[in-house]
């Protein structure tokens, strides 16, 4: 009796835990939908597309089972596999799947006819087996070619799958051509439905997300640099890492690992048609160039952060470089934040150049201090090195900031940004460009 009571108590204790987990899960789902409502809309679009395509199977008056029959499930499967978050990803997978199925089906039927033409039951499986081996080997090797892998990897995979299925199943099924045509037709129906729903109903453009992602990354650098200028270099008594972490200086860290997201978005954007200011042959490569420069700058800021929190720089050495480092940080941060807003609004502001000129002037003064022996006041070499290293990193960060601004100006010329003479509103913490986990929802999973 006592054992049963203990078991009942143990079961009752699990109910609050399960309830807490369910509440936590529900709050997480609500948070995801609130942060990016496009994900909720995308889920609804997928459901509508699958429901529409399923009608081809549910209603006999539309398509008799003697026509498509069970093969109509290929249309449903195509919607599930092809329907991605952005228009570019959906178009890319849809076109890849359609062309791959057509080419593989045509080649499979041709090989089957060739094997049948021999008239030998012993020779036919040999020809089919050799063809499957040759095509699968060559196509698989082509997947290792970088340019093909970037845009056509999914298509090559579907090509191998379709050709193998038609070749193998066609050996004992004489109606190979009808099977190939049926599968191609159902795949085209599913692909067309996925593309139509994705383009017509609240489309998500990978090109716009890429544009916003780069702008947000630049802004993160600007916030970090302004933080160093206004909060760190002016406070020469900060010594502990814990105290430095209380200052919001680590906005740059999310930029360092953004390369994969940028490359995915570029590949998807290349499939998209003209929309807004993004033409079909838009200079997407320029975004990758800007992204590389932004990451290079973020890595140097990370090194600066590490040095500021770990090195034993004396107060005397810090005072020598403090003024110029403060100006360089603030001016570079302001320039990067304004160039980020320029990308977001597609408008160039004249104040960007003035910030860059001030940062360059401060960097020249800092170089002059180093060349003229301004740091020699530190008598011990061990105490001299930390100040010199931090000064060197700041000079590199200024150079990187100039390169970023120049690259964005090149993009502005190609995209024909507006040019205003008025000063833009300052990008503060309350008016930042929302990131919304850009790129996270563009992850593509291949399911056959």
Backbone torsions as a table, in degrees:
resi	resn	phi	psi	omega
1	UNK	NA	-42.2	179.1
2	UNK	-64.8	-37.5	179.7
3	UNK	-63.9	-41.2	179.7
4	UNK	-64.5	-40.0	178.5
5	UNK	-63.2	-40.1	178.2
6	UNK	-64.2	-40.7	178.7
7	UNK	-63.9	-42.0	179.3
8	UNK	-63.5	-40.1	178.0
9	UNK	-64.0	-40.7	179.2
10	UNK	-63.8	-39.6	178.6
11	UNK	-66.4	-41.4	-179.8
12	UNK	-64.5	-32.8	179.2
13	UNK	-67.3	-26.9	-177.4
14	UNK	-75.8	-24.2	-178.3
15	UNK	-62.6	-46.6	176.8
16	UNK	-61.0	-37.0	178.9
17	UNK	-64.0	-45.5	178.8
18	UNK	-63.8	-39.0	179.0
19	UNK	-64.6	-41.3	178.2
20	UNK	-64.1	-39.7	178.9
21	UNK	-65.2	-40.4	178.6
22	UNK	-65.2	-41.6	178.2
23	UNK	-64.4	-40.7	178.5
24	UNK	-64.5	-41.8	178.2
25	UNK	-63.4	-43.3	179.1
26	UNK	-63.2	-39.9	178.7
27	UNK	-66.8	-35.8	177.2
28	UNK	-65.9	-42.2	178.0
29	UNK	-62.4	-43.6	179.0
30	UNK	-63.1	-38.7	179.5
31	UNK	-64.8	-42.6	179.4
32	UNK	-62.1	-45.5	-179.7
33	UNK	-65.7	-33.8	-178.9
34	UNK	-75.3	-39.0	-178.7
35	UNK	-67.4	-40.0	-179.4
36	UNK	-141.0	89.8	-179.0
37	UNK	-60.6	-18.3	179.9
38	UNK	-61.5	-28.6	179.5
39	UNK	-67.7	-37.7	176.9
40	UNK	-67.7	-42.7	178.0
41	UNK	-62.9	-40.6	178.5
42	UNK	-60.5	-42.8	179.7
43	UNK	-61.8	-41.5	178.7
44	UNK	-65.4	-41.0	179.4
45	UNK	-61.9	-42.3	178.6
46	UNK	-62.0	-44.2	179.1
47	UNK	-61.1	-42.8	179.0
48	UNK	-64.3	-42.8	-179.2
49	UNK	-63.7	-43.7	179.4
50	UNK	-65.4	-40.5	179.1
51	UNK	-63.1	-40.7	180.0
52	UNK	-64.9	-46.9	-177.8
53	UNK	-67.8	-30.3	179.6
54	UNK	-63.9	-22.0	179.5
55	UNK	-61.5	-28.1	178.8
56	UNK	-63.3	-24.0	-179.8
57	UNK	-96.2	-32.2	-174.2
58	UNK	-75.5	-36.9	-172.3
59	UNK	-104.7	114.9	178.2
60	UNK	-66.8	-34.4	-178.9
61	UNK	-59.2	-28.6	-179.9
62	UNK	-76.9	-53.1	-179.7
63	UNK	-138.2	113.0	179.2
64	UNK	-65.9	150.9	179.9
65	UNK	-61.3	-22.9	177.1
66	UNK	-72.3	-16.7	177.6
67	UNK	-86.3	-86.5	178.8
68	UNK	-84.0	-46.7	179.5
69	UNK	60.4	-137.0	-179.2
70	UNK	-65.0	-22.4	-179.7
71	UNK	-63.3	-19.1	178.2
72	UNK	-64.3	-16.3	176.4
73	UNK	-65.5	-21.3	175.9
74	UNK	-63.2	-32.0	177.7
75	UNK	-66.2	-43.6	177.9
76	UNK	-63.4	-44.9	179.7
77	UNK	-61.9	-38.2	179.7
78	UNK	-63.8	-41.7	178.0
79	UNK	-61.4	-44.8	-178.9
80	UNK	-61.6	-41.2	-174.7
81	UNK	-80.5	-39.0	-171.6
82	UNK	-84.4	-32.7	-172.9
83	UNK	-68.9	107.6	179.0
84	UNK	-111.4	176.6	-174.3
85	UNK	-66.6	-41.8	-176.7
86	UNK	-105.3	161.3	178.2
87	UNK	-63.8	-42.4	-178.1
88	UNK	-61.9	-44.1	179.6
89	UNK	-65.3	-39.2	179.1
90	UNK	-67.3	-45.0	178.0
91	UNK	-62.2	-42.9	-179.6
92	UNK	-60.6	-48.1	-179.6
93	UNK	-70.2	-36.1	179.3
94	UNK	-65.4	-47.4	178.9
95	UNK	-64.9	-42.9	178.1
96	UNK	-59.3	-46.1	-177.4
97	UNK	-67.6	-42.2	-179.2
98	UNK	-64.1	-51.8	-178.8
99	UNK	-66.7	-39.0	179.7
100	UNK	-63.9	-41.2	178.5
101	UNK	-65.3	-41.7	179.5
102	UNK	-63.7	-48.5	-178.6
103	UNK	-66.2	-44.7	-179.4
104	UNK	-66.4	-39.5	178.0
105	UNK	-64.4	-43.8	178.7
106	UNK	-62.3	-45.6	-179.8
107	UNK	-66.7	-39.0	179.2
108	UNK	-63.8	-43.3	177.5
109	UNK	-64.2	-41.6	179.7
110	UNK	-62.3	-44.5	179.1
111	UNK	-65.1	-39.2	178.8
112	UNK	-63.8	-42.7	178.0
113	UNK	-64.4	-38.8	178.5
114	UNK	-63.9	-43.0	179.0
115	UNK	-66.0	-38.2	179.2
116	UNK	-69.7	-32.1	-177.7
117	UNK	-64.2	-26.2	179.8
118	UNK	-67.0	-28.8	178.3
119	UNK	74.7	9.2	-178.3
120	UNK	-112.3	123.3	178.7
121	UNK	-68.0	-26.8	179.8
122	UNK	-80.4	-34.2	-177.1
123	UNK	-80.2	-28.5	-176.0
124	UNK	-59.9	-50.2	178.7
125	UNK	-64.7	-28.5	178.3
126	UNK	-67.3	-44.3	179.7
127	UNK	-63.9	-44.6	179.7
128	UNK	-64.1	-42.1	179.7
129	UNK	-64.3	-43.1	178.5
130	UNK	-65.5	-38.3	179.8
131	UNK	-66.3	-42.4	177.7
132	UNK	-62.4	-43.4	179.1
133	UNK	-61.7	-47.4	-176.4
134	UNK	-65.2	-49.2	-177.0
135	UNK	-65.1	-44.0	-179.7
136	UNK	-64.3	-39.3	-179.9
137	UNK	-65.7	-49.4	-177.8
138	UNK	-64.9	-45.9	-178.1
139	UNK	-64.7	-39.7	178.9
140	UNK	-64.5	-39.7	178.6
141	UNK	-65.3	-35.7	179.6
142	UNK	-64.1	-23.2	178.6
143	UNK	-67.0	-16.9	179.0
144	UNK	-86.4	-10.2	177.3
145	UNK	-72.8	120.7	-172.3
146	UNK	-54.8	-45.4	-177.0
147	UNK	-66.6	-37.7	178.1
148	UNK	-72.5	-38.3	-178.8
149	UNK	-64.8	-35.3	-176.2
150	UNK	-63.7	-39.3	-173.0
151	UNK	-116.7	-24.3	-171.6
152	UNK	-123.3	15.5	-178.4
153	UNK	-61.5	-43.8	179.7
154	UNK	-64.7	-39.8	178.8
155	UNK	-63.4	-41.4	178.7
156	UNK	-64.4	-39.0	178.9
157	UNK	-63.2	-44.4	177.9
158	UNK	-66.3	-35.2	177.6
159	UNK	-60.0	-47.2	179.2
160	UNK	-61.9	-45.6	-177.8
161	UNK	-62.8	-48.5	-176.9
162	UNK	-66.0	-45.2	-179.6
163	UNK	-62.0	-42.6	-179.6
164	UNK	-65.0	-42.1	-179.3
165	UNK	-64.8	-44.2	-179.1
166	UNK	-67.9	-41.1	-178.6
167	UNK	-66.5	-44.0	-177.0
168	UNK	-73.3	-48.7	-178.1
169	UNK	-69.9	-27.6	-179.0
170	UNK	-72.7	-12.1	-178.9
171	UNK	-66.2	-36.9	-179.7
172	UNK	-110.9	2.7	178.2
173	UNK	-121.2	110.8	-175.7
174	UNK	-70.0	-20.7	-176.3
175	UNK	-89.3	65.3	-176.9
176	UNK	-76.4	-42.4	-176.6
177	UNK	-62.5	-44.4	179.6
178	UNK	-62.2	-39.7	179.6
179	UNK	-64.5	-41.7	179.8
180	UNK	-65.9	-42.5	-179.8
181	UNK	-66.0	-41.3	179.9
182	UNK	-62.5	-44.8	-179.0
183	UNK	-66.3	-41.9	179.1
184	UNK	-61.8	-42.6	-178.8
185	UNK	-63.9	-46.3	-179.4
186	UNK	-65.9	-35.8	177.7
187	UNK	-67.1	-39.5	177.5
188	UNK	-64.7	-38.4	178.1
189	UNK	-63.7	-47.8	179.6
190	UNK	-63.8	-42.8	179.2
191	UNK	-64.6	-41.4	179.2
192	UNK	-64.1	-40.2	178.7
193	UNK	-64.2	-43.3	-179.9
194	UNK	-62.9	-45.6	-178.9
195	UNK	-65.6	-42.1	-178.4
196	UNK	-61.8	-48.4	-179.1
197	UNK	-65.5	-36.3	-177.2
198	UNK	-72.9	-34.3	-177.0
199	UNK	-83.9	-38.3	-172.6
200	UNK	-81.2	-42.7	-173.6
201	UNK	-97.5	106.6	176.4
202	UNK	41.0	67.9	-177.3
203	UNK	-66.1	145.1	174.3
204	UNK	-109.0	116.1	-176.4
205	UNK	-96.2	124.3	178.3
206	UNK	-63.9	-32.4	178.9
207	UNK	-61.9	-43.5	178.1
208	UNK	-66.3	-40.5	178.8
209	UNK	-64.2	-39.0	176.8
210	UNK	-62.9	-45.2	179.4
211	UNK	-58.6	-46.4	-179.8
212	UNK	-69.3	-34.5	179.3
213	UNK	-64.1	-44.5	179.1
214	UNK	-65.2	-42.8	179.0
215	UNK	-61.7	-42.0	179.2
216	UNK	-65.2	-40.1	179.3
217	UNK	-62.1	-43.0	178.2
218	UNK	-63.5	-40.4	179.9
219	UNK	-64.0	-38.2	178.7
220	UNK	-60.2	-40.8	177.1
221	UNK	-63.0	-43.9	-179.6
222	UNK	-60.8	-40.9	179.0
223	UNK	-63.7	-42.6	-180.0
224	UNK	-64.0	-45.9	-178.2
225	UNK	-65.3	-41.5	176.7
226	UNK	-62.9	-35.0	177.9
227	UNK	-63.6	-42.6	177.6
228	UNK	-63.3	-40.7	-177.4
229	UNK	-69.6	-42.4	-174.2
230	UNK	-89.5	-22.0	-173.3
231	UNK	-118.2	-30.5	-176.1
232	UNK	-98.0	-58.3	-173.9
233	UNK	-62.7	-25.0	178.3
234	UNK	-81.7	-12.6	179.5
235	UNK	-110.8	93.5	-172.6
236	UNK	-82.1	-0.4	-177.7
237	UNK	-102.5	9.4	178.0
238	UNK	-78.5	121.8	-176.7
239	UNK	-123.3	-32.7	-174.0
240	UNK	-93.2	148.5	178.2
241	UNK	-65.5	-35.3	-179.6
242	UNK	-62.1	-39.3	-179.5
243	UNK	-68.9	-36.6	179.8
244	UNK	-68.8	-35.0	-178.5
245	UNK	-67.5	-21.9	177.9
246	UNK	-71.5	-17.9	176.9
247	UNK	-89.3	135.9	-176.7
248	UNK	-77.4	84.1	-177.3
249	UNK	-118.6	3.3	-170.7
250	UNK	-110.9	31.0	177.9
251	UNK	-65.6	-24.5	-174.3
252	UNK	-71.4	-19.2	-169.5
253	UNK	-63.5	-32.0	179.8
254	UNK	-70.8	-15.0	-178.2
255	UNK	-78.9	-31.5	-171.5
256	UNK	-61.2	-34.6	-174.9
257	UNK	-104.5	28.1	-175.1
258	UNK	-95.9	1.5	-174.1
259	UNK	-61.8	-45.3	-177.9
260	UNK	-62.0	-42.0	179.1
261	UNK	-63.3	-41.2	-179.8
262	UNK	-65.0	-43.9	-179.7
263	UNK	-64.6	-40.6	177.2
264	UNK	-62.2	-45.1	-179.1
265	UNK	-64.6	-37.0	177.4
266	UNK	-63.9	-45.0	178.9
267	UNK	-61.3	-39.9	179.0
268	UNK	-70.8	-40.3	-176.8
269	UNK	-63.6	-30.2	180.0
270	UNK	-65.7	-20.7	179.0
271	UNK	-86.1	-14.6	-170.8
272	UNK	-81.2	146.2	175.8
273	UNK	-75.7	179.6	178.8
274	UNK	-61.8	129.5	175.7
275	UNK	-150.9	126.9	-178.2
276	UNK	61.1	-129.4	177.9
277	UNK	-92.4	8.3	-178.2
278	UNK	-100.9	104.0	-178.7
279	UNK	-77.6	171.9	-179.7
280	UNK	-63.8	-46.0	177.9
281	UNK	-100.9	56.4	178.9
282	UNK	-70.3	147.8	179.9
283	UNK	-72.8	68.6	-178.1
284	UNK	-65.5	-28.9	179.1
285	UNK	-61.1	-27.7	178.9
286	UNK	-65.3	-31.9	177.7
287	UNK	-66.3	-39.0	177.7
288	UNK	-65.2	-37.8	177.7
289	UNK	-63.4	-46.1	178.6
290	UNK	-63.3	-41.8	179.7
291	UNK	-61.0	-39.9	177.9
292	UNK	-63.9	-42.0	178.5
293	UNK	-65.2	-38.9	179.4
294	UNK	-64.3	-42.7	178.6
295	UNK	-66.2	-38.7	177.3
296	UNK	-60.5	-42.1	178.2
297	UNK	-67.0	-39.5	179.5
298	UNK	-63.6	-38.1	178.6
299	UNK	-64.3	-38.8	178.8
300	UNK	-70.7	-35.3	175.2
301	UNK	-65.6	-36.7	177.1
302	UNK	-63.3	-41.3	176.9
303	UNK	-64.6	-39.5	177.5
304	UNK	-62.6	-43.7	179.0
305	UNK	-61.2	-41.2	179.2
306	UNK	-64.2	-42.6	-179.5
307	UNK	-66.8	-40.9	-177.9
308	UNK	-66.9	-27.6	-177.9
309	UNK	-94.0	-16.6	-174.1
310	UNK	-119.1	-25.9	-174.5
311	UNK	-77.0	158.4	-178.7
312	UNK	-99.7	56.9	179.0
313	UNK	-74.9	130.7	-179.1
314	UNK	-75.5	161.3	179.0
315	UNK	-65.4	-31.9	178.4
316	UNK	-64.8	-45.7	179.1
317	UNK	-65.0	-36.9	-180.0
318	UNK	-68.4	-38.4	179.6
319	UNK	-63.1	-34.2	-177.9
320	UNK	-65.1	-41.2	-176.3
321	UNK	-99.0	-3.6	-171.6
322	UNK	-60.7	-49.2	-173.1
323	UNK	-61.7	-49.9	-177.1
324	UNK	-70.2	-38.1	177.9
325	UNK	-64.6	-37.2	177.5
326	UNK	-62.5	-47.3	179.9
327	UNK	-63.8	-43.4	-179.8
328	UNK	-61.9	-43.5	-179.3
329	UNK	-63.8	-47.6	-176.9
330	UNK	-65.9	-45.3	-177.3
331	UNK	-68.4	-42.3	177.7
332	UNK	-64.7	-41.8	177.9
333	UNK	-61.2	-43.7	179.2
334	UNK	-64.8	-41.5	179.4
335	UNK	-63.0	-43.8	-178.9
336	UNK	-67.6	-39.2	178.7
337	UNK	-66.2	-37.9	-179.9
338	UNK	-73.5	-35.6	177.6
339	UNK	-70.2	-29.5	174.8
340	UNK	-66.1	-42.4	177.5
341	UNK	-67.6	-32.4	176.0
342	UNK	-61.8	-42.0	177.5
343	UNK	-64.7	-43.0	-177.7
344	UNK	-63.7	-43.7	-177.4
345	UNK	-93.3	-5.6	-177.6
346	UNK	55.3	45.9	-179.5
347	UNK	-141.1	132.1	178.9
348	UNK	-93.8	138.8	-179.5
349	UNK	-116.1	140.9	-176.3
350	UNK	-70.2	-21.2	-176.5
351	UNK	-68.8	-17.6	-179.9
352	UNK	-61.3	-45.4	-179.0
353	UNK	-63.2	-36.2	-179.5
354	UNK	-66.1	-38.1	176.9
355	UNK	-64.4	-41.7	179.9
356	UNK	-64.8	-41.7	179.5
357	UNK	-63.2	-40.5	178.3
358	UNK	-66.1	-39.0	178.3
359	UNK	-65.4	-40.5	178.0
360	UNK	-64.4	-41.1	179.5
361	UNK	-62.3	-42.4	178.3
362	UNK	-66.6	-36.1	178.7
363	UNK	-67.0	-36.5	177.0
364	UNK	-66.1	-39.3	177.5
365	UNK	-64.3	-38.8	179.1
366	UNK	-67.4	-40.3	175.7
367	UNK	-60.9	-40.8	179.6
368	UNK	-62.8	-39.2	177.9
369	UNK	-62.2	-42.1	-178.9
370	UNK	-68.8	-44.5	-178.0
371	UNK	-66.1	-39.1	-176.1
372	UNK	-84.3	6.9	175.5
373	UNK	79.2	29.5	179.9
374	UNK	-65.0	-23.2	-180.0
375	UNK	-93.1	0.4	-178.3
376	UNK	-69.4	-13.3	176.7
377	UNK	-57.9	-25.2	173.2
378	UNK	-76.8	111.1	-171.8
379	UNK	-76.0	-31.5	-179.3
380	UNK	-93.6	133.9	-178.3
381	UNK	-60.8	-38.0	-179.0
382	UNK	-61.5	-33.0	178.4
383	UNK	-82.8	-20.0	-179.0
384	UNK	-78.2	-36.1	-173.0
385	UNK	-60.7	-45.1	-179.2
386	UNK	-57.9	-43.8	179.8
387	UNK	-64.6	-40.6	179.7
388	UNK	-65.1	-41.9	-179.4
389	UNK	-64.4	-44.0	179.9
390	UNK	-65.1	-40.3	177.2
391	UNK	-62.7	-41.4	179.1
392	UNK	-63.9	-41.9	178.2
393	UNK	-63.4	-40.0	178.9
394	UNK	-64.5	-38.0	176.8
395	UNK	-64.2	-40.5	177.9
396	UNK	-65.7	-38.5	179.8
397	UNK	-65.0	-38.5	176.4
398	UNK	-62.4	-44.4	178.5
399	UNK	-60.9	-42.6	178.4
400	UNK	-63.6	-40.9	179.9
401	UNK	-62.9	-40.1	177.7
402	UNK	-63.0	-42.3	178.9
403	UNK	-64.1	-39.2	178.4
404	UNK	-63.3	-46.3	179.8
405	UNK	-62.4	-42.2	178.8
406	UNK	-62.9	-41.1	-179.9
407	UNK	-66.2	-40.1	177.3
408	UNK	-67.1	-36.0	176.2
409	UNK	-63.6	-37.2	175.1
410	UNK	-63.1	-43.4	176.8
411	UNK	-63.0	-39.5	179.3
412	UNK	-62.3	-37.2	177.5
413	UNK	-66.2	-42.6	-179.7
414	UNK	-68.1	-35.4	-178.9
415	UNK	-92.4	-5.1	178.1
416	UNK	59.7	59.2	175.5
417	UNK	-63.0	154.0	171.4
418	UNK	-71.8	151.9	178.2
419	UNK	-120.1	119.3	-179.6
420	UNK	-110.3	152.3	178.7
421	UNK	-97.9	-11.4	-177.7
422	UNK	-87.8	159.2	-179.6
423	UNK	-80.3	135.2	-178.8
424	UNK	-75.0	160.8	173.0
425	UNK	-68.0	139.8	-176.5
426	UNK	-68.6	135.6	178.2
427	UNK	-82.4	99.3	177.1
428	UNK	-94.2	-173.6	-178.0
429	UNK	-66.9	-23.2	-178.6
430	UNK	-90.1	-10.0	-178.0
431	UNK	-121.8	31.4	-178.8
432	UNK	-74.8	156.5	176.0
433	UNK	-70.3	123.7	-177.8
434	UNK	-71.5	130.6	179.6
435	UNK	-82.7	-44.9	177.3
436	UNK	60.6	29.1	-177.8
437	UNK	54.7	45.9	-179.8
438	UNK	-60.1	133.0	179.0
439	UNK	97.6	-27.3	-178.7
440	UNK	-65.4	-39.7	-176.4
441	UNK	-79.0	-5.9	-177.6
442	UNK	-92.8	12.2	177.8
443	UNK	-67.0	129.1	-178.0
444	UNK	-107.0	127.4	176.8
445	UNK	-114.9	124.5	-179.4
446	UNK	-86.0	117.4	176.2
447	UNK	-123.4	126.3	-176.6
448	UNK	-88.3	NA	NA
